[in-house]
Amino acid sequence: MASTSNSKGTFQPDSDIHISYEDQQKINVFARLNEKLEDLKDEVKLKENDLKCLEDACDEISLFDDDEQIPYLIGEVFVYQDLDTTQKCLEDAKVKISDEISNLKSKSEEIKDQMTELKAHLYGKFGSHINLEADD
Protein backbone atom coordinates (compact mmCIF):
# COMPACT_ATOMS: atom_id res chain seq x y z
CA MET A 1 0.00 0.00 0.00
CA ALA A 2 1.23 3.43 -0.83
CA SER A 3 0.81 6.19 1.69
CA THR A 4 -0.05 9.71 0.62
CA SER A 5 1.89 12.69 1.84
CA ASN A 6 0.34 16.08 2.54
CA SER A 7 3.63 17.95 2.66
CA LYS A 8 3.95 21.53 1.47
CA GLY A 9 4.05 21.83 -2.30
CA THR A 10 2.09 18.65 -2.92
CA PHE A 11 -0.90 19.03 -5.21
CA GLN A 12 -4.18 18.32 -3.45
CA PRO A 13 -6.96 17.87 -6.01
CA ASP A 14 -9.68 17.73 -3.35
CA SER A 15 -8.79 21.20 -2.11
CA ASP A 16 -11.71 23.60 -1.55
CA ILE A 17 -9.96 26.55 -3.20
CA HIS A 18 -11.97 28.14 -5.99
CA ILE A 19 -10.11 30.30 -8.50
CA SER A 20 -12.34 32.81 -10.21
CA TYR A 21 -11.69 34.25 -13.65
CA GLU A 22 -10.62 37.56 -12.08
CA ASP A 23 -8.17 35.74 -9.78
CA GLN A 24 -6.69 33.88 -12.73
CA GLN A 25 -6.29 37.19 -14.57
CA LYS A 26 -4.44 38.65 -11.56
CA ILE A 27 -2.16 35.62 -11.43
CA ASN A 28 -1.44 36.03 -15.16
CA VAL A 29 -0.72 39.75 -14.73
CA PHE A 30 1.63 38.93 -11.85
CA ALA A 31 3.47 36.36 -14.01
CA ARG A 32 3.85 38.85 -16.87
CA LEU A 33 5.10 41.56 -14.50
CA ASN A 34 7.56 39.12 -12.97
CA GLU A 35 8.94 38.25 -16.42
CA LYS A 36 9.19 41.95 -17.33
CA LEU A 37 11.04 42.62 -14.07
CA GLU A 38 13.57 39.88 -14.87
CA ASP A 39 14.08 41.35 -18.35
CA LEU A 40 14.66 44.81 -16.86
CA LYS A 41 17.19 43.40 -14.38
CA ASP A 42 19.10 41.78 -17.24
CA GLU A 43 19.02 45.00 -19.23
CA VAL A 44 20.32 46.99 -16.24
CA LYS A 45 23.22 44.54 -15.88
CA LEU A 46 24.09 44.99 -19.56
CA LYS A 47 23.93 48.79 -19.31
CA GLU A 48 26.06 48.78 -16.15
CA ASN A 49 28.63 46.66 -17.99
CA ASP A 50 28.58 49.13 -20.91
CA LEU A 51 29.08 51.99 -18.46
CA LYS A 52 32.06 50.24 -16.89
CA CYS A 53 33.58 49.72 -20.35
CA LEU A 54 33.16 53.43 -21.12
CA GLU A 55 34.81 54.36 -17.83
CA ASP A 56 37.71 52.04 -18.64
CA ALA A 57 38.01 53.62 -22.09
CA CYS A 58 38.12 57.11 -20.52
CA ASP A 59 40.90 55.98 -18.21
CA GLU A 60 42.86 54.47 -21.10
CA ILE A 61 42.66 57.43 -23.45
CA SER A 62 43.74 59.83 -20.72
CA LEU A 63 47.20 58.25 -21.15
CA PHE A 64 47.37 59.22 -24.85
CA ASP A 65 49.22 62.25 -26.23
CA ASP A 66 47.14 65.34 -27.02
CA ASP A 67 48.01 65.26 -30.71
CA GLU A 68 47.26 61.56 -31.21
CA GLN A 69 44.29 60.57 -33.36
CA ILE A 70 41.96 58.11 -31.61
CA PRO A 71 39.60 55.79 -33.51
CA TYR A 72 36.03 56.22 -32.20
CA LEU A 73 33.25 53.90 -33.32
CA ILE A 74 30.16 55.67 -34.63
CA GLY A 75 27.60 53.19 -35.90
CA GLU A 76 29.64 50.77 -37.98
CA VAL A 77 32.47 53.15 -38.88
CA PHE A 78 35.57 54.24 -36.99
CA VAL A 79 36.17 57.98 -37.08
CA TYR A 80 39.57 59.36 -36.06
CA GLN A 81 39.26 62.19 -33.55
CA ASP A 82 41.55 64.15 -31.30
CA LEU A 83 41.77 63.43 -27.57
CA ASP A 84 39.40 66.19 -26.38
CA THR A 85 36.65 65.29 -28.87
CA THR A 86 36.89 61.60 -27.98
CA GLN A 87 36.75 62.34 -24.25
CA LYS A 88 33.67 64.51 -24.78
CA CYS A 89 31.99 61.76 -26.83
CA LEU A 90 32.73 59.19 -24.13
CA GLU A 91 31.40 61.47 -21.38
CA ASP A 92 28.21 62.07 -23.38
CA ALA A 93 27.80 58.32 -23.86
CA LYS A 94 28.32 57.75 -20.11
CA VAL A 95 25.63 60.31 -19.26
CA LYS A 96 23.23 58.73 -21.74
CA ILE A 97 23.76 55.22 -20.35
CA SER A 98 23.46 56.47 -16.76
CA ASP A 99 20.11 58.05 -17.65
CA GLU A 100 18.97 54.81 -19.28
CA ILE A 101 19.97 52.85 -16.15
CA SER A 102 18.01 55.29 -13.98
CA ASN A 103 14.94 54.93 -16.20
CA LEU A 104 15.16 51.13 -16.14
CA LYS A 105 15.48 51.13 -12.36
CA SER A 106 12.47 53.41 -11.94
CA LYS A 107 10.42 51.12 -14.23
CA SER A 108 11.56 48.18 -12.08
CA GLU A 109 10.34 49.94 -8.94
CA GLU A 110 6.95 50.63 -10.53
CA ILE A 111 6.62 46.97 -11.47
CA LYS A 112 7.66 45.88 -7.96
CA ASP A 113 4.95 48.12 -6.51
CA GLN A 114 2.31 46.58 -8.78
CA MET A 115 3.53 43.09 -7.90
CA THR A 116 3.35 43.88 -4.18
CA GLU A 117 -0.30 44.91 -4.53
CA LEU A 118 -1.12 41.75 -6.47
CA LYS A 119 0.78 39.59 -3.95
CA ALA A 120 -1.16 41.09 -1.06
CA HIS A 121 -4.47 40.36 -2.76
CA LEU A 122 -3.56 36.86 -3.91
CA TYR A 123 -1.94 35.77 -0.66
CA GLY A 124 -4.92 37.25 1.21
CA LYS A 125 -7.28 35.11 -0.80
CA PHE A 126 -5.28 31.91 -1.29
CA GLY A 127 -2.87 31.94 1.65
CA SER A 128 -0.36 29.10 1.49
CA HIS A 129 -2.09 27.52 -1.51
CA ILE A 130 -0.24 29.87 -3.86
CA ASN A 131 3.47 30.56 -4.23
CA LEU A 132 4.46 33.87 -5.77
CA GLU A 133 8.06 33.98 -4.54
CA ALA A 134 11.01 33.72 -6.90
CA ASP A 135 13.15 30.59 -6.80
CA ASP A 136 16.48 32.40 -6.27
C-alpha positions in Angstrom: 0.0 0.0 0.0 1.2 3.4 -0.8 0.8 6.2 1.7 -0.1 9.7 0.6 1.9 12.7 1.8 0.3 16.1 2.5 3.6 17.9 2.7 3.9 21.5 1.5 4.0 21.8 -2.3 2.1 18.7 -2.9 -0.9 19.0 -5.2 -4.2 18.3 -3.5 -7.0 17.9 -6.0 -9.7 17.7 -3.4 -8.8 21.2 -2.1 -11.7 23.6 -1.6 -10.0 26.5 -3.2 -12.0 28.1 -6.0 -10.1 30.3 -8.5 -12.3 32.8 -10.2 -11.7 34.2 -13.7 -10.6 37.6 -12.1 -8.2 35.7 -9.8 -6.7 33.9 -12.7 -6.3 37.2 -14.6 -4.4 38.7 -11.6 -2.2 35.6 -11.4 -1.4 36.0 -15.2 -0.7 39.7 -14.7 1.6 38.9 -11.8 3.5 36.4 -14.0 3.9 38.9 -16.9 5.1 41.6 -14.5 7.6 39.1 -13.0 8.9 38.2 -16.4 9.2 41.9 -17.3 11.0 42.6 -14.1 13.6 39.9 -14.9 14.1 41.3 -18.4 14.7 44.8 -16.9 17.2 43.4 -14.4 19.1 41.8 -17.2 19.0 45.0 -19.2 20.3 47.0 -16.2 23.2 44.5 -15.9 24.1 45.0 -19.6 23.9 48.8 -19.3 26.1 48.8 -16.2 28.6 46.7 -18.0 28.6 49.1 -20.9 29.1 52.0 -18.5 32.1 50.2 -16.9 33.6 49.7 -20.3 33.2 53.4 -21.1 34.8 54.4 -17.8 37.7 52.0 -18.6 38.0 53.6 -22.1 38.1 57.1 -20.5 40.9 56.0 -18.2 42.9 54.5 -21.1 42.7 57.4 -23.5 43.7 59.8 -20.7 47.2 58.2 -21.2 47.4 59.2 -24.8 49.2 62.2 -26.2 47.1 65.3 -27.0 48.0 65.3 -30.7 47.3 61.6 -31.2 44.3 60.6 -33.4 42.0 58.1 -31.6 39.6 55.8 -33.5 36.0 56.2 -32.2 33.3 53.9 -33.3 30.2 55.7 -34.6 27.6 53.2 -35.9 29.6 50.8 -38.0 32.5 53.1 -38.9 35.6 54.2 -37.0 36.2 58.0 -37.1 39.6 59.4 -36.1 39.3 62.2 -33.5 41.6 64.2 -31.3 41.8 63.4 -27.6 39.4 66.2 -26.4 36.7 65.3 -28.9 36.9 61.6 -28.0 36.7 62.3 -24.3 33.7 64.5 -24.8 32.0 61.8 -26.8 32.7 59.2 -24.1 31.4 61.5 -21.4 28.2 62.1 -23.4 27.8 58.3 -23.9 28.3 57.7 -20.1 25.6 60.3 -19.3 23.2 58.7 -21.7 23.8 55.2 -20.4 23.5 56.5 -16.8 20.1 58.0 -17.7 19.0 54.8 -19.3 20.0 52.9 -16.2 18.0 55.3 -14.0 14.9 54.9 -16.2 15.2 51.1 -16.1 15.5 51.1 -12.4 12.5 53.4 -11.9 10.4 51.1 -14.2 11.6 48.2 -12.1 10.3 49.9 -8.9 7.0 50.6 -10.5 6.6 47.0 -11.5 7.7 45.9 -8.0 4.9 48.1 -6.5 2.3 46.6 -8.8 3.5 43.1 -7.9 3.3 43.9 -4.2 -0.3 44.9 -4.5 -1.1 41.7 -6.5 0.8 39.6 -3.9 -1.2 41.1 -1.1 -4.5 40.4 -2.8 -3.6 36.9 -3.9 -1.9 35.8 -0.7 -4.9 37.3 1.2 -7.3 35.1 -0.8 -5.3 31.9 -1.3 -2.9 31.9 1.7 -0.4 29.1 1.5 -2.1 27.5 -1.5 -0.2 29.9 -3.9 3.5 30.6 -4.2 4.5 33.9 -5.8 8.1 34.0 -4.5 11.0 33.7 -6.9 13.1 30.6 -6.8 16.5 32.4 -6.3 
